[in-house]
Amino acid sequence: MARETLKTIFHPFESGTIAMPEGGRCLFLGAEPGYRVPEGFRAAIEAVQPFRPDFVGLERARQSVTPEAGEGPYDLTLMLTTKHRGENENRIVEALEKTVPGGYIVIAGTKEEGIQSLRKRLGHIFSDLQSMPKYHGVAVWFTRPDDIAEAAAKLSHPTVEIDGRFTTVPGLFSHDRIDEGSRILGERLPEDFSGLAADFGAGWGYLSAMLAERAPRAEGIDLYEADYRALARAKVNLGGEDGLYRYFWHDLAGEKVKNRYDLIIMNPPFHIGKATEASLGKALVKAACDALKPGGRVLLVANRGLTYEPVLSENCKASGEEYRNARFKILWGRK
């Protein structure tokens, strides 16, 4: 079901507070499936959505969508917020860079996503800022100033460096540190592996890097990731290994995997937004089992309270637990 902020973002236009655009190009950052363009809104919307399931949903709705914004300039920019402050503020900088001077930048979000604190922060930067609550969200808007240097400097969140070898950006999973579960699994990856491997839900590439270090005879490592930005960052982090890595922007829960593997490693995600959703992790574990060659292995780390064991036992000839501590467990399955 489409969330109500998809209506919030168009409300300033429908209410007549902002004049309906008569034409031109409209950038929609973070667009999600289900939005309805109000009557009289004649700008051509170019949606941007890096999360594969939502991207596919927009494609199915016959919306013009890409994982990254075009060159611009755009006459108007719309933006939905997320729960990550750094991601939101970097998107605003992108909107400033790609919108024509004097063009509206309209942002919509919920209290849970921090829209009220964002509104206050933007109010100190943009003198013409206005806002309007509607549909359990808040729309905030201002016009793009001629000079954006000062605003961009205040809002930009830089790339984060981890352990002197990886770089990430705000909004990615574990963007400021190595996730503890991934670290535990990375230390226990097989050293004698020599076949074709995949990293399901690869993020910015940590587990793939660890497997390449521990198993230098690996034939290849394929990275599957639903977040286009994370996959792009993985390409940066894993550079220099010619021919070892392949990259797939892929929704493992909704799109079939065509290749088959001797080993699949994973730290399955189990959150959708702020909510814990165990079915997502189970769907990815099932996808991993389906993508194994006969005799192939899946090796995954999970919070102790998540019950992936039945999925492994139902879809593998053998399965079990390899390691456990106070918070995490490492599970395995063999096809």
C-alpha positions in Angstrom: 0.0 0.0 0.0 1.4 3.4 -0.9 2.2 5.6 2.0 0.3 8.8 2.7 3.3 11.1 2.2 2.9 10.4 -1.6 -0.3 12.5 -1.2 1.4 15.0 1.2 4.0 16.0 -1.4 1.5 17.0 -4.0 -0.9 18.8 -1.5 0.7 22.3 -1.8 -0.1 22.1 -5.6 -3.6 20.7 -5.2 -4.5 23.3 -2.5 -3.3 26.1 -4.8 -0.5 27.2 -2.4 2.0 26.5 -5.1 1.0 27.1 -8.7 0.7 24.0 -10.8 3.6 23.6 -13.2 2.6 24.3 -16.8 5.4 22.1 -18.2 9.1 21.5 -17.9 11.0 18.8 -16.1 10.4 17.6 -12.6 12.9 15.5 -10.6 11.4 13.2 -8.0 14.0 12.0 -5.6 13.1 8.9 -3.6 9.9 8.4 -5.5 7.9 5.4 -4.5 5.2 3.3 -6.3 1.6 4.5 -5.9 1.9 8.3 -6.4 -0.8 10.1 -8.2 -0.1 13.2 -10.2 -2.8 15.8 -9.6 -4.9 17.1 -12.4 -3.2 20.2 -14.0 0.3 19.1 -12.9 1.9 19.2 -16.4 5.6 18.9 -15.6 7.2 15.6 -16.9 8.2 13.7 -13.8 11.6 11.9 -13.8 11.5 9.6 -10.8 14.7 8.4 -9.0 14.7 5.3 -6.9 17.8 3.3 -6.1 16.0 0.6 -4.1 15.3 -2.2 -6.6 11.8 -3.4 -5.4 10.5 0.2 -5.5 12.2 0.8 -8.8 10.5 -2.3 -10.3 7.2 -1.2 -8.9 7.5 2.2 -10.5 8.4 0.6 -13.8 5.4 -1.6 -13.6 3.3 1.5 -13.1 4.8 2.8 -16.3 6.6 5.7 -14.6 9.8 7.2 -16.0 12.3 6.0 -13.4 16.1 5.6 -13.1 18.3 4.6 -10.1 20.3 7.9 -10.4 19.2 11.4 -11.3 19.9 12.8 -14.7 22.1 15.8 -15.5 19.3 18.3 -15.2 18.7 21.2 -14.9 15.2 20.5 -13.6 12.5 23.1 -13.3 11.1 21.6 -10.1 12.3 18.9 -7.6 10.2 16.8 -5.3 11.7 14.7 -2.5 10.5 12.1 0.0 12.5 11.8 3.2 13.8 8.6 4.8 14.8 7.9 8.4 18.4 8.8 7.7 19.3 12.5 8.4 22.5 12.3 6.4 20.8 10.8 3.4 18.0 13.4 3.5 20.4 16.3 3.6 22.6 14.9 0.9 19.5 14.5 -1.3 18.6 18.2 -0.6 22.1 19.2 -1.8 21.5 17.1 -5.0 18.2 18.9 -5.4 20.0 22.3 -5.1 22.6 21.3 -7.7 20.1 20.0 -10.2 17.2 22.5 -9.9 17.1 25.8 -11.8 17.5 29.0 -9.7 14.1 30.1 -8.5 12.6 26.6 -9.0 10.7 25.0 -6.1 12.2 22.2 -4.0 9.3 20.4 -2.3 10.0 17.9 0.5 7.6 15.6 2.3 8.0 13.3 5.2 6.7 12.1 8.6 7.4 12.9 12.2 9.1 9.5 12.5 11.5 10.4 9.7 12.4 13.6 11.4 10.6 16.0 9.1 10.0 18.5 12.0 13.7 18.8 12.9 14.6 19.0 9.2 12.0 21.8 8.7 13.6 23.8 11.6 17.1 23.2 10.2 16.1 24.3 6.7 14.3 27.4 8.2 17.7 28.6 9.3 19.2 28.2 5.8 16.3 29.3 3.4 14.5 32.5 4.2 11.5 31.7 2.1 10.8 28.3 3.7 7.2 27.3 4.0 5.4 24.2 5.3 2.0 22.5 5.5 0.8 19.4 7.4 -1.4 17.0 5.6 -2.2 13.2 5.5 -0.1 12.5 8.6 2.9 14.1 7.1 4.4 17.5 6.5 5.3 19.2 3.2 8.2 21.7 3.2 9.2 23.9 0.3 11.5 26.7 -0.7 13.0 28.1 -3.9 16.4 27.3 -5.1 18.6 30.3 -4.5 21.1 31.7 -7.1 24.1 30.9 -4.9 23.9 27.4 -3.3 27.5 27.2 -1.9 26.7 28.1 1.7 23.6 26.0 1.9 25.3 23.0 0.3 28.2 23.3 2.8 25.8 23.3 5.8 23.9 20.3 4.5 26.5 18.0 2.9 27.5 14.8 4.7 30.8 13.5 3.4 31.8 10.0 2.5 32.7 7.9 5.5 36.0 5.9 5.7 36.0 2.6 7.6 39.2 0.8 8.7 41.2 2.8 6.2 40.1 0.7 3.3 36.3 1.0 2.8 34.2 4.0 2.1 30.4 4.4 2.6 27.7 7.1 2.4 24.9 8.0 4.8 21.7 5.9 4.3 23.5 2.6 3.6 23.2 -0.3 6.1 26.0 0.0 8.6 27.4 3.1 6.9 29.7 4.2 9.7 31.1 0.9 11.0 31.6 -2.8 10.2 28.4 -4.6 11.3 29.2 -6.9 14.2 27.3 -9.9 12.6 29.2 -9.4 9.3 32.5 -9.2 11.2 31.8 -12.5 13.0 30.9 -14.2 9.7 33.9 -12.7 7.9 36.3 -14.2 10.4 34.8 -17.6 9.9 34.6 -17.9 6.1 36.2 -21.0 4.6 39.9 -20.7 3.6 39.8 -23.8 1.4 37.1 -22.6 -1.0 37.9 -22.6 -4.7 34.5 -22.5 -6.5 32.1 -19.8 -7.6 30.6 -17.8 -4.7 27.9 -15.2 -4.2 27.3 -12.6 -1.5 23.5 -12.2 -1.1 22.6 -8.7 0.2 26.2 -7.6 -0.3 25.9 -4.0 0.9 29.0 -2.0 0.4 31.1 -5.2 -0.1 32.6 -6.1 3.3 31.9 -9.9 3.2 33.0 -10.2 -0.4 36.3 -8.6 0.5 36.7 -10.9 3.4 36.0 -14.0 1.3 38.5 -12.9 -1.3 41.2 -12.5 1.4 40.5 -15.8 3.1 39.9 -17.9 0.0 42.3 -16.6 -2.6 41.6 -19.6 -4.9 37.9 -18.6 -5.3 36.9 -18.8 -9.0 34.7 -15.7 -8.7 32.4 -13.7 -6.3 29.1 -12.4 -7.4 27.5 -9.5 -5.4 23.7 -9.2 -5.2 22.3 -6.1 -3.7 18.9 -4.3 -3.9 20.4 -0.8 -3.1 21.9 0.7 -6.2 24.0 3.1 -4.1 25.4 0.3 -2.0 26.4 -1.7 -5.0 28.1 1.3 -6.6 30.1 1.8 -3.3 31.0 -1.9 -3.4 32.5 -1.4 -6.8 34.7 1.3 -5.4 35.7 -0.7 -2.3 36.5 -3.9 -4.3 38.4 -2.3 -7.1 41.7 -3.8 -8.4 40.5 -7.4 -8.5 40.2 -7.8 -12.3 37.7 -10.5 -13.2 37.0 -11.7 -9.7 33.8 -9.8 -8.9 30.5 -9.4 -10.8 27.7 -7.1 -9.6 24.0 -7.6 -9.8 21.4 -4.9 -8.8 18.8 -7.4 -7.8 15.7 -7.9 -5.6 16.4 -11.3 -4.1 13.0 -11.6 -2.6 11.2 -10.8 -5.8 13.5 -11.7 -8.8 14.9 -15.1 -9.6 18.6 -15.7 -9.5 19.7 -17.3 -12.8 23.2 -18.5 -11.7 24.1 -21.4 -9.5 26.8 -21.3 -6.8 29.1 -23.5 -4.8 28.9 -21.1 -1.8 26.6 -18.3 -0.8 27.4 -16.1 2.1 25.0 -13.7 3.6 23.9 -11.4 6.5 20.2 -11.3 5.6 18.4 -8.0 6.2 15.3 -8.2 8.3 14.0 -4.7 8.5 11.6 -2.8 6.2 11.8 0.8 7.3 11.7 0.8 11.1 9.8 -2.4 11.4 11.3 -5.8 11.9 10.0 -8.1 9.2 11.4 -11.6 9.6 9.7 -12.8 6.4 12.1 -10.7 4.3 15.2 -12.5 5.8 13.5 -15.9 5.3 12.7 -15.1 1.7 16.4 -14.3 1.1 17.5 -17.5 2.8 15.1 -19.4 0.6 16.5 -17.7 -2.5 20.0 -18.6 -1.4 19.1 -22.3 -1.0 17.5 -22.3 -4.5 20.6 -20.8 -6.0 23.0 -23.5 -4.8 24.5 -26.1 -7.0 24.1 -29.7 -5.8 26.5 -30.0 -2.9 26.7 -26.3 -2.6 26.7 -24.5 0.8 25.1 -21.4 2.2 26.7 -19.8 5.2 24.8 -17.0 7.0 24.9 -14.9 10.2 21.7 -13.9 12.0 20.5 -12.5 15.3 19.9 -15.4 17.7 16.2 -14.6 17.9 15.6 -15.0 14.1 14.4 -18.5 13.1 16.0 -19.3 9.8 16.7 -22.9 10.8 13.3 -24.3 9.4 14.0 -22.6 6.0 17.4 -24.2 5.8 16.1 -27.7 6.9 13.3 -27.5 4.4 15.4 -26.5 1.4 18.7 -28.2 2.1 19.8 -31.9 2.5 21.7 -31.0 5.7 21.9 -27.9 7.9 23.1 -26.8 11.3 24.7 -24.2 13.5 28.4 -23.5 13.4 28.8 -20.7 16.0 26.9 -18.8 18.6 27.5 -16.0 21.0 25.3 -13.8 23.2 23.8 -12.0 20.1 24.5 -13.8 16.9 24.6 -17.3 15.4 26.2 -18.6 12.2 24.0 -21.2 10.3 24.9 -23.4 7.4 23.0 -25.5 4.9 24.2 -27.9 2.2 22.1 -28.6 -1.0 
